[in-house]
C-alpha cells in the first residue's frame, strides 16, 4: 500500500528527521511523533565532532576507544539500513516495531558519548525522555482504534455454537478482518475476506487464491456483523441487508444454501457498551451457509459500468500510474450519480460526475480536486500534478 511511502527521494532520505513531525499519516494513521531518531542523529554528530576535536567524554569509566563498540556499530548500521528499506517498501510503523524498540537504548548510548560531564549527559538523557513524553502526551488519543469499549471480561466471546466443532471456510464481509473470532472457531478452519480493501476480480492474485479456497471440501459460511439496525425481530437480516449480502455473493459466484442464517450472540464473557449511551447492547454475527454456484446454472458475467468512459479513466491511469494503477479498479455507480473507480493501493478515487467533470480525491484530502472535463481529458489536457496529491504528507518547509 502506498499510504506511508514517501513521495520523493528527499522525503525518504529525511524520514528519520521527519518522524518528529506531530501530524497524522506520516508513518501511522494517528498522531505519533517520534523524536528519538532525530535525537540519535544529533547526538552521534555532536559526539563524533567532539571526538574529532579531541574532546572526549569526562567522568566516564570504561569508555570505548572509539565512538561506539563493534556491537553497537553493527546495531546502528543495521538499524538505518533496514530503516530505509522499510521506508521505501512500506513505511507503516506497525511493521517496524523492532526498530522502534531498539532506537531508545541507542539514544542513551549516543548521549553517553557526548563531550560533556556525566551530570550534563544525564541531564541530556532526562531532557530527551521529557521531550518524547511531552510529544506523546500532546497527541495521544486513548481508545482511538476501539470500535466499542468493553468491560467486565474479554473483548468479545461468541456464544457456544455447533459451528465451532468442525473446520470450515469462513468468508467475512466488512472492512475489518474479525480476527478476534479466529481462535474461537475450529483451529483447522480457513478464513478470507471477500470484500476487503480491494476488488477481488478475475485476473488478480486474490481471486485465484479465493477460488482455490472455495474449491476445498470444507463447508462454507459467509460471516458478517449482525448489527441491530440491520436485524429483524427474529434475528434474521432485514431485506436490505440480505440483498446486499447476496449481491456480494453473486460477485464471487456463490449462493446461499438455506433461507435463514445462524445468529450467534457475542455477549458471553464480556459486556459490550454503546459508545454514546453506555447502555448494554445485544451484539452478534450471522453465519450463512453458502456454496459455489453449480456448473449447470448460468452465472451472469459482471456487466461493465459506463464502458463509454473507460478511455477517460485509462487516460488518467496512464498519466499518473503511481496513484491510479491500471487494472486495480473497476467502475462503479455512486449514490450521487457519479461514476467512480477506487484505487485501494493508493487510497485514491477517480470520479466522473453527471455534468462531465473529472476529479479525484485522496482519502485524507478534505475536498476533491478537479482534473478537467471529459473532452479535455480525452485530449490529454489534465490539470494533475503526479508528484504529490493533495492530502498526502507534506514536509514542514513545503506547507503553505
C-alpha positions, 0 to 999 in steps of 0.5 A: 500500500502506498499510504506511508511511502514517501513521495520523493527521494528527499522525503525518504532520505529525511524520514528519520528527521521527519518522524518528529513531525506531530501530524497524522499519516506520516508513518501511522494513521494517528498522531505519533511523533517520534523524536528519538531518531532525530535525537540519535542523529544529533547526538552521534554528530555532536559526539563524533565532532567532539571526538574529532576535536579531541574532546572526549567524554569526562567522568566516564569509566570504561569508555570505548576507544572509539565512538561506539563498540563493534556491537553497537556499530553493527546495531546502528548500521543495521538499524538505518539500513533496514530503516530505509528499506522499510521506508521505501517498501512500506513505511507503516510503523506497525511493521517496524516495531523492532526498530522502534524498540531498539532506537531508545537504548541507542539514544542513551548510548549516543548521549553517553558519548557526548563531550560533556560531564556525566551530570550534563549527559544525564541531564541530556538523557532526562531532557530527551525522555521529557521531550518524547513524553511531552510529544506523546502526551500532546497527541495521544488519543486513548481508545482511538482504534476501539470500535466499542469499549468493553468491560467486565471480561474479554473483548468479545466471546461468541456464544457456544455454537455447533459451528465451532466443532468442525473446520470450515471456510469462513468468508467475512464481509466488512472492512475489518478482518474479525480476527478476534473470532479466529481462535474461537472457531475450529483451529483447522478452519480457513478464513478470507475476506471477500470484500476487503480493501480491494476488488477481488476480480478475475485476473488478480492474485486474490481471486485465484487464491479465493477460488482455490479456497472455495474449491476445498471440501470444507463447508462454507459460511459467509460471516458478517456483523449482525448489527441491530439496525440491520436485524429483524425481530427474529434475528434474521437480516432485514431485506436490505441487508440480505440483498446486499449480502447476496449481491456480494455473493453473486460477485464471487459466484456463490449462493446461499444454501438455506433461507435463514442464517445462524445468529450467534450472540457475542455477549458471553464473557464480556459486556459490550457498551454503546459508545454514546449511551453506555447502555448494554447492547445485544451484539452478534454475527450471522453465519450463512451457509453458502456454496459455489454456484453449480456448473449447470446454472448460468452465472451472469458475467459482471456487466461493465459500468459506463464502458463509454468512459473507460478511455477517460479513466485509462487516460488518467491511469496512464498519466499518473500510474503511481496513484491510479494503477491500471487494472486495480479498479473497476467502475462503479455507480455512486449514490450521487450519480457519479461514476467512480473507480477506487484505487485501494493501493493508493487510497485514491478515487477517480470520479466522473460526475453527471455534468462531465467533470473529472476529479479525484480525491485522496482519502485524507484530502478534505475536498476533491480536486478537479482534473478537467472535463471529459473532452479535455481529458480525452485530449490529454489536457489534465490539470494533475500534478503526479508528484504529490496529491493533495492530502498526502504528507507534506514536509514542514518547509513545503506547507503553505 
